[in-house]
Amino acid sequence: MEAVKQYDHIRVEKNPEKKTATIVFDRPEKMNYISMLARSQFPEIFDELNKDDDVRVIIIKGEGDKAFSAGGNIPEFLEVHQEELSHLAVNVAAPERSPKPVIAQLQGYTFGVGFEIAMACDFRIAADDTLLALPEMNLGMIPGSGGTQRVAKAVGLTRAKDMIMRARRIPAEEAYQWGLITKVVPKEELESAVDSLVEELVNFSPLALKVCKQVLNAADETPLSAGIEIEGKAYGLLRTTEDFKEGVEAFVEKRKPNFKGK
């Protein structure tokens, strides 16, 4: 596992063999809370990983066994100007903007900005002890990094209001039933479940995955007619790629394709 540049209690590790990079919230004694500085560094972390062709899948996890992240450093909010607070969602959306698949590996407390970051990822694989919450109502505040919007789009207004307006803690199984989590596994199987998903994803064309992610994200924000047009243009574009030609030839020849992202 190759370690790279250090950030504010965020560790980034690359594994060339698995073709992954893992972003680790590394403050286990404080439930991996995420400081304002760490938030501001998040886009930089993704910018570097997005440019690395050897990284095919990005994983985000928390250090230790108690929390993915219990949220932000609460006292800091009184030290930051309201204008800066109004734009925090841009940093948290870095996983969503990434052209690569991003997996949130969840366990224990996944609260506040930790949950908002997880919601900006493509997949959320959760241990059965995971608790999700946007508890800002307890502070006389609301979620401010995309939490209200992504949850409402994912589960509908009724459940979003039940969760956020009551500051409810949602256990993993209930969250799975709502559609907030991709998969729930016993805690001892969490690493292997994430590894299994990584193995699936790295076998696909990285170019097709990038385009598919863009098209699916667009579906969340466009009318059906516009989304179908976007899908059609993307479909036509991929028809011209070397990866598609390789995929067809591999299918005909009954062999595993060797995708190169071209």
C-alpha positions in Angstrom: 0.0 0.0 0.0 1.6 3.2 -1.2 1.1 6.3 1.1 1.0 9.7 -0.6 0.7 13.3 0.6 -0.7 13.9 4.1 -3.7 16.2 4.7 -5.4 17.3 7.9 -6.2 14.0 9.5 -7.0 12.5 6.1 -4.7 9.7 4.9 -4.5 8.7 1.2 -3.2 5.3 0.2 -2.7 3.8 -3.2 -2.7 0.1 -3.9 -1.3 -0.4 -7.4 -2.1 -4.1 -7.3 -5.9 -3.5 -6.7 -5.9 -0.3 -8.8 -7.4 1.6 -5.9 -6.9 4.7 -3.8 -8.3 4.8 -0.3 -9.1 8.1 1.5 -9.1 7.5 5.2 -10.5 9.9 7.8 -7.8 9.5 10.4 -8.9 10.8 13.7 -10.3 7.7 15.5 -10.0 9.1 19.0 -12.5 11.9 17.9 -14.8 9.6 15.9 -13.0 10.8 12.7 -14.6 14.3 12.8 -13.8 16.3 9.7 -12.4 19.8 10.2 -13.0 22.8 8.0 -9.4 22.6 6.7 -10.0 18.9 5.7 -13.2 19.9 3.9 -11.3 22.5 1.9 -8.6 19.9 1.0 -11.2 17.3 -0.3 -11.4 18.7 -3.9 -7.6 18.7 -4.1 -7.4 15.1 -3.0 -9.8 14.1 -5.7 -8.2 16.2 -8.4 -5.0 14.3 -7.9 -6.6 10.9 -7.9 -8.8 11.7 -10.9 -5.6 12.4 -12.9 -3.9 9.1 -11.9 -4.7 6.5 -14.6 -3.4 3.7 -12.3 -6.3 4.4 -9.9 -9.5 2.9 -11.2 -11.6 2.9 -8.1 -11.6 5.3 -5.0 -12.7 4.1 -1.6 -13.5 6.4 1.4 -13.4 4.9 4.9 -12.9 5.9 8.6 -10.0 4.8 10.7 -10.8 2.5 13.7 -13.9 0.5 14.2 -16.3 3.0 15.8 -17.1 5.5 13.0 -16.9 6.4 9.4 -17.1 10.0 10.6 -19.3 11.4 13.3 -19.4 14.7 11.4 -17.7 18.1 11.6 -15.9 19.9 14.4 -18.9 21.8 15.8 -17.1 24.7 17.6 -15.5 25.7 14.3 -18.8 26.7 12.8 -18.9 29.8 15.0 -15.5 30.8 13.7 -16.3 30.6 9.9 -18.0 33.4 8.0 -21.5 32.6 6.9 -20.5 33.2 3.2 -18.0 30.4 3.5 -20.5 28.1 5.1 -22.9 28.7 2.2 -20.5 27.0 -0.2 -19.4 23.9 1.8 -21.4 21.6 -0.5 -19.0 22.2 -3.3 -16.2 20.5 -1.4 -18.4 17.6 -0.3 -19.5 16.9 -3.9 -16.0 16.0 -5.0 -16.8 12.2 -5.1 -19.9 12.9 -7.2 -17.8 15.0 -9.7 -15.1 12.3 -9.9 -15.1 10.4 -13.2 -14.2 7.3 -11.3 -16.4 5.0 -9.2 -16.3 6.0 -5.5 -17.2 3.6 -2.7 -18.1 4.7 0.8 -17.1 2.0 3.3 -19.4 2.7 6.2 -19.3 1.5 9.8 -20.5 2.9 13.1 -21.4 6.6 13.4 -21.9 8.1 10.0 -23.3 11.5 10.9 -23.4 15.1 9.5 -20.8 15.8 6.9 -19.6 12.2 7.1 -23.1 11.1 5.9 -23.2 13.9 3.3 -19.9 12.7 1.9 -21.2 9.2 1.7 -24.3 10.3 -0.1 -22.0 12.0 -2.7 -20.4 8.6 -3.4 -21.6 6.1 -6.0 -21.8 3.1 -3.7 -22.3 2.8 0.1 -21.3 -0.6 1.5 -22.2 -0.6 5.2 -21.4 -2.8 8.2 -24.5 -3.8 10.2 -23.5 -1.5 13.0 -23.8 1.6 10.9 -26.0 4.5 12.1 -26.8 7.3 9.7 -27.9 10.7 10.9 -28.1 14.4 10.0 -28.4 15.7 13.6 -28.1 19.4 12.8 -31.5 20.2 14.2 -30.1 19.5 17.6 -27.9 22.5 17.1 -30.6 24.9 15.8 -29.2 24.3 12.3 -29.9 22.3 9.1 -27.5 20.1 7.0 -25.5 22.4 4.8 -23.4 20.2 2.5 -26.1 18.7 0.3 -27.7 16.5 2.9 -31.3 17.7 2.6 -31.2 17.6 -1.2 -29.5 14.2 -1.7 -31.6 12.5 0.9 -34.8 13.9 -0.4 -34.0 12.8 -4.0 -33.0 9.4 -2.8 -35.9 8.5 -0.5 -38.6 11.1 -1.1 -39.9 14.0 1.1 -41.8 11.9 3.6 -38.8 9.9 4.7 -36.4 12.8 4.3 -38.5 14.9 6.7 -38.8 12.0 9.1 -35.1 11.6 9.2 -33.8 15.2 9.1 -36.5 17.3 10.9 -36.5 14.8 13.8 -32.7 14.3 13.7 -33.3 10.6 13.6 -30.6 8.0 13.7 -31.3 5.4 11.0 -29.8 2.0 11.5 -28.2 0.2 8.6 -31.0 -2.2 7.8 -33.7 0.5 7.7 -31.4 2.7 5.6 -31.0 -0.2 3.2 -34.7 -0.6 2.9 -35.0 3.2 2.2 -32.4 3.0 -0.5 -29.8 5.0 1.3 -27.3 2.1 1.4 -26.2 -0.2 -1.5 -25.5 -3.2 0.7 -25.4 -4.2 4.4 -23.0 -6.9 5.6 -21.8 -8.2 8.9 -19.0 -6.0 10.2 -16.4 -8.7 9.9 -17.2 -9.0 6.2 -17.1 -5.3 5.4 -13.6 -5.3 3.9 -14.2 -8.3 1.7 -17.5 -6.9 0.5 -15.8 -3.7 -0.6 -12.9 -5.7 -2.2 -15.5 -7.8 -4.1 -17.1 -4.7 -5.5 -13.7 -3.3 -6.5 -12.9 -6.5 -8.4 -16.1 -6.1 -10.3 -15.6 -2.5 -11.2 -12.0 -2.7 -12.4 -13.0 -5.4 -14.9 -15.2 -2.9 -16.8 -14.0 -0.2 -19.2 -12.9 2.8 -17.2 -14.2 5.0 -20.1 -17.6 3.3 -20.1 -17.8 3.7 -16.3 -17.0 7.4 -16.5 -19.7 8.0 -19.2 -22.2 5.8 -17.4 -21.7 7.8 -14.1 -22.2 11.1 -16.0 -25.4 9.9 -17.6 -26.8 8.5 -14.4 -26.0 11.7 -12.5 -27.7 13.7 -15.2 -30.8 11.6 -14.9 -31.2 13.0 -11.4 -31.4 16.6 -12.6 -33.0 16.5 -16.1 -36.5 15.7 -17.5 -36.9 12.3 -19.0 -36.8 13.5 -22.6 -33.5 15.4 -22.0 -32.0 12.4 -20.2 -32.8 10.0 -23.0 -31.1 12.4 -25.5 -28.0 12.6 -23.2 -28.0 8.8 -23.0 -28.3 8.4 -26.8 -25.4 10.8 -27.5 -23.2 9.0 -24.9 -24.2 5.7 -26.4 -23.1 6.9 -29.8 -19.9 8.3 -28.5 -18.9 5.0 -26.8 -19.5 3.2 -30.1 -16.4 4.9 -31.5 -14.0 3.7 -28.7 -11.4 1.0 -28.7 -12.8 -0.4 -25.5 -16.2 -1.1 -27.2 -14.5 -2.8 -30.1 -12.5 -4.9 -27.7 -15.6 -5.7 -25.7 -17.4 -7.0 -28.8 -14.4 -9.0 -30.0 -13.9 -10.5 -26.6 -17.6 -11.5 -26.5 -17.4 -13.1 -29.9 -14.2 -14.9 -29.1 -15.5 -16.0 -25.7 -12.6 -14.4 -23.7 -12.2 -11.8 -21.0 -11.9 -8.3 -22.5 -8.7 -6.2 -21.9 -10.1 -2.7 -21.5 -7.6 0.2 -21.7 -9.8 3.2 -21.3 -9.5 4.4 -24.9 
